[in-house]
């Protein structure tokens, strides 16, 4: 799945539904690629990509968004996938 990134009004709901509220302040809204909301972690600079409609998680690889599970997404953001 590929989409151009659109920057607009921040949509925090997908992030708030995915992680505990106290961790949301560590993220910046970067835009959307289709229905996928893109959030960058302030310290690790890694992305958490969440479908705003379904709540599914995605990794950007080889020019497209590939679905991954929640654990993989969070491990990637926090550097536990190394």
Buried (B, 14 or more C-beta within 10 A) or exposed (E): EEEEEEEEEBBEEBBEEBBEEEBEEBBEBBBBBBBBBBBBBEEEEBBBBBBBEEEBBBBBEEEEBEBBEBEBBBBBBBEEEE
